[in-house]
Amino acid sequence: MSKTLVAYFSATEQTKDAAEEIAKLLKADIYEIKPKVKYNGRDLDWNKKDSRSTIECKNRSSRPELADKNANISNYDTILVGFPVWWYLAPNIILTFLEAYDFTGKKVVVWGTSHSSGMGKTTEEIRKIAKGANVVEGVIFNQSHRKTEDYQKFISSL
């Protein structure tokens, strides 16, 4: 049986809650992707043109620094990478995470949480960054689809 890791970034508790439930159901290890400088409420205010999240989404080459690089990716065959979807994109901290490790030969399943947006071109962007990985688009868990049965359906699709 392959070894699985659920790696996630959560600016609020929504993605964290989903990641914990998915890891529990899979009996997988879990790893939180943490930025060196934590996001606060003002950073996440998408209505502000000068908020950190808005600036990062407009500049896809920006790379927020990671708090650590302790994910031990080499120990896993499958990595489920979860994050809140911002403007149909993965937050740039996810791109930093993917560039920090070698995913060659790994299965990377991309999934997200969102109030209303879809994945957009996120999976395509991640495929370019996680070179050598088999990148698979997972699902978006929106407000009404964050129940155990939704997570079980996602897991059974893997």
N, C-alpha and C positions, 0 to 999 in steps of 0.2 A: 504494500500500500504506500502511496506517495505521501510525503510530508507536506502539510499545508500551513501557510501563514496568512492571517488576515492583517494587512497593514492598512492603517487609516489615518487621515487627517480630519480633525473636527474642530471647527472654529466655535461652534456651539455644541451642545450635547447631543444633537440629533444624529449625526453620523457616528458618534461614539456609541450611542445606544444600539444602533443597527449593527455596528461592527462586533460589539460584545455578544449580541444575540446570534449572529452568523457564526462567530468563532465557537460559541457554546454548542450550537447545533452540529457543526462540523467536527467538533472535538479538535479544533485547530489551535495553534499558537496565535497570539495576538501581539501586535506592535503598534504603538502610537507614533505617527510621524509628527514631530513637534518642531515648530520654527524656533530659532534662537530667541527671536523677539515675538512674543505672543501677540495675537490679534485682539484688539479691544473693540468695543461697540462702535466707536468712531471709525476705526479701520474698516469695518464691515458695512458701513452705510453706503450702499450702492447709489443713493440719491445725490451723494456728494462727489463732484468731479475730482476732488483732491483727496478722497479717501484712499487708504493704502490698497484695498482690494480693487478699486476702480483703476488706479494707476498701474497695478500689476497686470490686470487683464488687458489693458491697452498696450503694455510693453511685454510681449511674450518672452523676450530674452532676459527679463529680470529674474533673478534667482535668490529668493529669500534664503538665508543661511539656516541649516538644520541645527537643532539643539544637540544632537548626537548622531552617530553613525553606527549604531549597535544592533542593526536588524539581522545580521548573520544570514543574509540571503542565500549563501552557499548551502545552508542546511535544508533548503526547501526545494521541492519540485514545482509546486503551485503556489502562487502569491495572488491573493485577492486584494486589489488596491481600491480602497474606498475613500470618498471625499464629497464635500458639498459641491454641487455644480454651480459655478458663478458665471452668468452670462453665456451659458452653453459651453463652458470651458472648465477644465480642471484648474484649481488654484495653482499658481506658479510653484508653491512649495512641493507639489506632487512632481513637477518637472525636476526640481532640485533633487528630490529623493530618487527618482529614476536614473538621473545622471550620476548619482553617488555610488551606485552598485552595478555589478555585472549580472545582467539577467539572461545571458546567453543560455539557450536550452531550457529555459523556464517557461511555464505556462503562466501568463499574467492575465488575470480576469479583472476588468475595469468595471466598477459599479459606483453609483453615486446616490446622494440624497438631494432633493430639491422640492421647493414648494410648487413650482409649475413648469420649469424648463426641462428640456430633454438633454441628451448627451451632446448634441451638435456634432462637431468634428473632433471631439476630444479623443476618441479611440484612434483616429488617424494620426493625431499629433503624438500620442503616446507611442504608437508603433514606430515612429521616426526616432524617438528618443531611446526606447528600450530595445536597442538593436540586438538581434539574435534571439529575441523572445517570441513566443507564440502569444500574441496579444489578442484577447477575446473580449468583445463587448458584452458586458453583463446587463444589468438593469438599473433603472432609476427608481428609487423608493420615494414616492411623493407622500404628501400628508396622509392620504387615505390608504396607502399601501405600506404600512410599517407595522405589520402584525406578524406573529410567529408563522402563520400559514404562508404569508408572502415570502418570508425568508426561506422556508422549507421548499417552496416552489422554485425559487432561485437556485438553491443548492441542488435540487434534483435535476435542474437543467444543465448542471456542470458535468 
